[in-house]
Amino acid sequence: MDPETDEKFAQIESSLSLEQQRLEKLWDAYEQQEKDLNAALDRINFLEADIDTKETMITSLQELLTERDTKITELEVERQRQRKVEAEYAPKIKDMENTMSDQTEKYNRLLSITQEMEDELDLARRSLHARDSWFNLNVSSLESISEVIKEWRNIQAGKFPQVREASGPGGGKDGFVDAVSKIKGLGAIKAENLYDSGFHTVTDLKAATLDDISSVIGFTKLSASKVVNGAKDL
């Protein structure tokens, strides 16, 4: 080939290379536009879905607002009804408060009277207790005096009393006290009270009942039961 032809071929190759580069750039631009278009389509689809969701939310909110308005209307109607009821019952409540106040005042007066009666009853109880205590304290003495008078009259009539056997070592009151003091919980003073009340032997004590022992000064039902049970072991 001549130089002119070679130059033309070189120009054509250069032009083709440039055109190829331009086409590659166009293809890259096309691919980028296609990617952008697909991204835009995805964005549109997302926005459409979001719009549908928001429309659903708007519909739900509208329904809630409707329900709220209905509820507010019902509450307003109920409030009006309550006002009518309040207006109707307010005088009755006032009357009941006045009645309750009067009843409270009467109750307080009754409570005061009851307290006074309880004080009087307590005084009567204490008086009765004092009387019973005095009687229990002196009944043995009175019975002893009665027994002495009875024995004296029998002696005057020629009927001499039978002397009881002494129990325990030493005999007499001291012997009795020493013997029965072995009973658990029974001290010398209570033993002397038993002797002074007519229990002069262990046999007398064994034959005694619960009421017999509890009638002696210084003894309760509980302590008397201990004596009755303890006497059986003497």
Helices and strands as residue ranges (DSSP letters): H 3-156, H 172-180, H 188-196, H 202-207, H 210-214, H 221-231
